[in-house]
Amino acid sequence: MTNKITNIKEVLSEPVTIPVEAYVSESYARDERDKLWRKVWLQAGRVEEVPEPGNFITYEVLDDSVIIVMTDEGIRAYHNACPHRGRRLIDVPPGARNAKGQRSQFFCGYHGWRFNTRGENTHIPHQDDWQGVLDKQCTSLTPVKVDTWGGWIWINLDSDCEPLQDYLDPVTSMLDPFELQNMRFRWRKWGVFDCNWKVAMEAFNETYHVQTTHPEFNKYGAFRGWAKTHGKHSNIGYERPKDMDENQSAKLRVSENDDPRVSTAEMQTYTWEKANTNTTQTLVDAANRLAEELPEGTPADQVLKHWIESARKDDEARGVIWPTVDPAHVAKSGTAWQIFPNFQIGHSVNNALCYSARPHGYDPDKCIFEAAVYELFPPGEEPQTEWEFSPPTEEAWCYVLSQDFSNMAAVQQGMKSMGFSGTKPNPYMERSTANLHRNLAQYMGTGSPKPLGDNKK
């Protein structure tokens, strides 16, 4: 089988099994710092979080903290460590996800060394005591590779890393038409979860779980999906009936059961109220008008077309312009992309749901989990949001996500069982999980997926 996007033969199309060390081993978790997290591009924030010169945010991963700051020359990033004695220049407030603020200079609270936003040292008390040997190289902040794509800020701790655009290929060409850089946060939450970061990411990188974990959706149709690999990355999407518009392979899809006018409205309302993701108020309102605007017996493909066109016009009237994306491209792009190692973009033309997870210290049973919903808003009407600390409960998040969360700690503990021999991902619907571990093994030197059973035909 050949990948339609990359024209490269599909990998991992045969059943495999994955050893548990990547999930539960303390030594593996420690090795990740140098072999993985200090070698890959990481999504660290949004461009709109640092709109003016002097605006900064920090990003933390294990022992490394990075200052990301807007300068007159653009966004720059530095290791959050004073070159004098190593003290962090910016402290993360207790209970906060990261630090943020506005400064024209960064000041070390230990001995008073100062640095401008270009990372240059501007003041050293009693500098003469060093007998003239201090130079720019040893007194400046250590730079970190930084770039932007899709409205996100990306960093790489490896000074010899490949360019971001090369690293992300083919994600950029597939998602650029959706103009994700124009979306803004509707909400964003984070928490410390009782599972490895891979368990958290794998809870969302496939559709195989929908019928069991989210049984309420079964009455709206089949949610059988596919997964495809693209080198470091992967994407997932839904199968669609042959007579349906190709948008049905993606996120904006209608219910396939009973009267699609009514069941689509029900599904959209349920998603809005119980998931608070993957739709917008405009889409919900347009869905709830379908029974009034279309006659009974309207085929599902026409319901889908009318619903999307109606919602697009409603948004346009309030100053929200959706990008126009060819339905064939929408179908290829699917519902979400998994960007190695720890970021997932669930995209559509007017909203997005993104997940990220990373280690919480060196405990393989803990991770920092984050989710954010993005949306297109009328200019000047973007909501002001902050990262909200939220435990993994229905009350703190929502009902549907709490269903996903209910699996995470149980999976983490089950993997430690003497009777568990390793994960066995579905080779059609869970290929993204196998691909994650195929790539992890290339960085970590261990944990590669192995053929499951006798695959001889």
Secondary structure, 3 states (H helix, E strand, C coil): CECCCCCCECCCCCCEEECCHHHHCHHHHHHHHHHHHCCCCEEEEEHHHCCCCCEEEEEEECCEEEEEEEECCEEEEEECCCCCCCCCCCCCCCCCCCCEEECCEEECCCCCCEEECCCCEEECCCHHHHCCCCCHHHHCCCECEEEEECCEEEEECCCCCCCHHHHHCCHHHHHHHHCHHHCEEEEEEEEEECCCHHHHHHCCCCCCCHHHHCHHHHHHCCCCEEEEEECCEEEEEECCCCCCCHHHHCCCCCCCCCCHHHHHHHHHHHHHHHCCCCCCHHHHHHHHCHHHHCCCCCCHHHHHHHHHHHHHHHHHHCCCCCCCCCHHHHHHHCCEEEECCCEEEECCCCEEEEEEEEECCCCCCCEEEEEEEEECCCCCCCCCCCCEECCCCCCCCCHHHHHHHHHHHHHHHHCCCCCCCCECCCCCCCHHHHHHHHHHHHHHCCCCCEECCCCCC
